[in-house]
Amino acid sequence: NGNLSVNSEAVVLTALERRLFLCLLEAQGNIVSRERLLDEIWEASGKVVNDNTLSVYLKRIREKIGQPDAIQTVKNLGYRLIGEEKGQKV
């Protein structure tokens, strides 16, 4: 499990949630495509998942960090991390 600090509150993420969040964090506010996230997070682990799995994981992360607007969905393009959590420790 990975620990994330948001507004001085500890947030515990699963290994896959952490990898997904870090991928968005490393993009520094740029859009990351669904395909890239699926490739980097799940294909690297040898697992095949359906498209809905990514949506479920992003929903869980949004809930855990308590900032549902922090991960922005960009229609037909992908996702981007916005807001204050860029400066938070992961």
Order of alpha helices (4+ residues) and beta strands (2+ residues): beta-beta-alpha-alpha-alpha-beta-beta
